[in-house]
Amino acid sequence: MYPQEIGLLEEIFAYITVTAASSPPPAKAPSSLSPAHIEAIISILERWPPSQRFPVIDLSRLVFAFCTKAPFDLQDGLKERFLDELFVAAEWEGSGKERQQPSSPIGKVKETNTTLMLKALANAVGDEGSGEAEKVELKWLRKVIEGVGRILYGTLVKAQKVAFATVLFK
């Protein structure tokens, strides 16, 4: 990792630690995340080999669970790029309408990455919005459902099926 990425990841962990430790989470955490934090995660996912991506995919799950919409609201298309990179990081084939997992058995690395990616999506789709923000969320949610809808359900293990169902039920 680059020094700047290390600093940004440390800030993400500090932010999540504070928000996760508070019940309910504080209205305003000590320092909000910026698009640069999300860009750092995307950059790492693009460069790292599949066998080393799982901690960063899991961090993405935590970002969706504990972060406000602020980093995504500040830069158009950031949430979509983040979603696309999560699909690629979990080694889902192709992009857009071509996304699907192969019918052949998947290895442990791909299984872990897919499980964490589905859990990240389950955390991401739980947010509510209103007005114009809701229209943007609906567009993004359609993209999530399109991607998840192309998965071959029979290739999933139990933990993936639970996360898959959670995405759809939310």
C-alpha positions in Angstrom: 0.0 0.0 0.0 1.0 3.6 -0.6 1.7 5.8 2.4 -1.4 8.0 1.6 -3.6 4.9 1.4 -2.3 3.7 4.8 -3.3 7.0 6.3 -6.7 7.0 4.7 -7.4 3.4 5.9 -6.3 4.3 9.4 -8.9 7.2 9.3 -11.6 4.8 8.1 -10.8 2.4 11.0 -10.9 5.2 13.5 -14.2 6.4 12.1 -15.8 3.0 12.2 -14.4 2.3 15.7 -16.1 5.4 17.0 -19.4 4.9 15.2 -19.6 1.1 15.9 -18.8 1.6 19.6 -21.7 4.1 20.1 -25.2 2.8 20.5 -26.9 4.4 18.7 -24.1 5.8 16.5 -23.3 9.4 17.2 -25.1 11.9 15.0 -21.7 13.3 14.0 -18.6 11.2 14.2 -15.2 12.8 14.9 -14.2 13.1 11.3 -16.4 12.3 8.4 -15.1 10.2 5.5 -14.5 11.8 2.2 -14.5 10.5 -1.4 -10.7 10.1 -1.0 -11.3 7.3 1.5 -13.5 5.4 -0.9 -11.1 6.0 -3.7 -8.3 4.5 -1.6 -10.4 1.3 -1.1 -11.2 1.1 -4.8 -7.5 1.6 -5.7 -6.4 -1.2 -3.4 -9.1 -3.6 -4.7 -8.0 -2.8 -8.3 -4.3 -3.7 -7.5 -4.4 -6.5 -5.0 -4.5 -10.1 -6.1 -7.8 -12.0 -5.3 -6.3 -14.0 -2.5 -5.4 -10.8 -0.6 -8.6 -8.7 -1.2 -10.8 -10.2 1.5 -9.8 -7.7 4.3 -10.5 -4.8 2.0 -13.8 -6.3 0.9 -14.7 -6.8 4.5 -13.7 -3.2 5.2 -16.1 -2.2 2.4 -18.9 -4.1 4.3 -18.1 -2.0 7.4 -18.0 1.2 5.4 -21.5 0.5 4.2 -22.7 -0.5 7.6 -21.4 2.4 9.6 -20.7 5.4 7.3 -23.1 8.1 6.4 -23.9 8.7 2.8 -21.6 11.7 2.9 -18.6 10.3 1.0 -21.0 9.1 -1.7 -23.0 12.3 -1.9 -19.9 14.4 -2.4 -18.9 12.8 -5.7 -21.2 11.7 -8.5 -20.9 8.1 -9.6 -18.6 7.1 -6.6 -21.1 4.7 -5.1 -21.6 3.0 -8.6 -17.8 2.8 -9.1 -17.5 1.3 -5.6 -20.2 -1.3 -6.4 -18.6 -2.1 -9.7 -15.2 -2.7 -8.0 -16.7 -4.9 -5.4 -18.2 -7.1 -8.1 -14.8 -7.3 -9.8 -13.0 -7.9 -6.5 -15.3 -10.9 -5.8 -14.4 -12.1 -9.3 -17.9 -12.0 -10.7 -17.6 -12.4 -14.5 -17.9 -9.4 -16.8 -19.7 -6.2 -15.8 -23.2 -4.8 -16.2 -25.6 -7.2 -17.8 -22.9 -9.9 -18.3 -22.3 -10.4 -14.6 -22.7 -13.9 -13.3 -20.7 -16.6 -11.5 -19.7 -19.6 -13.5 -21.5 -22.8 -12.8 -18.3 -24.6 -11.9 -17.3 -25.0 -8.2 -15.6 -22.0 -6.8 -12.4 -21.9 -4.8 -12.1 -20.9 -1.2 -10.8 -17.4 -2.1 -13.6 -16.7 -4.4 -16.1 -18.1 -2.0 -14.8 -15.8 0.8 -14.7 -12.7 -1.4 -18.2 -13.4 -2.7 -19.6 -13.9 0.8 -18.1 -10.6 2.0 -19.2 -8.8 -1.1 -22.8 -10.0 -0.7 -22.7 -8.9 3.0 -21.4 -5.5 1.9 -24.3 -5.2 -0.5 -26.8 -6.2 2.2 -25.4 -3.4 4.4 -25.5 -0.9 1.5 -29.2 -1.5 0.5 -30.7 -0.8 3.9 -30.5 3.0 3.7 -33.6 5.1 3.2 -33.8 8.4 1.3 -36.3 10.9 0.2 -36.9 13.2 -2.7 -34.1 13.5 -5.2 -31.8 11.5 -3.1 -34.3 8.6 -3.1 -34.4 8.7 -7.0 -30.6 8.4 -7.0 -30.7 5.5 -4.5 -33.4 3.7 -6.6 -31.2 3.9 -9.6 -28.3 2.5 -7.6 -30.5 -0.2 -6.1 -31.6 -1.3 -9.6 -27.9 -1.8 -10.5 -27.4 -3.9 -7.3 -30.4 -6.0 -8.1 -29.3 -6.5 -11.7 -25.9 -7.7 -10.6 -27.2 -10.0 -7.9 -29.9 -11.2 -10.2 -27.3 -12.7 -12.5 -25.8 -14.9 -9.9 -26.3 -18.6 -10.3 -28.0 -19.4 -6.9 -27.1 -23.1 -7.1 -23.4 -22.2 -6.9 -23.7 -20.4 -3.6 -22.8 -21.9 -0.2 -25.1 -21.4 2.8 -23.6 -18.1 4.1 -23.8 -16.7 0.6 -27.4 -17.7 0.2 -28.2 -15.9 3.5 -26.4 -12.7 2.4 -28.0 -13.0 -1.1 -31.5 -13.3 0.4 -30.8 -10.4 2.8 -29.9 -8.1 -0.2 -33.2 -9.1 -1.9 -35.4 -8.7 1.2 -34.0 -5.3 2.1 
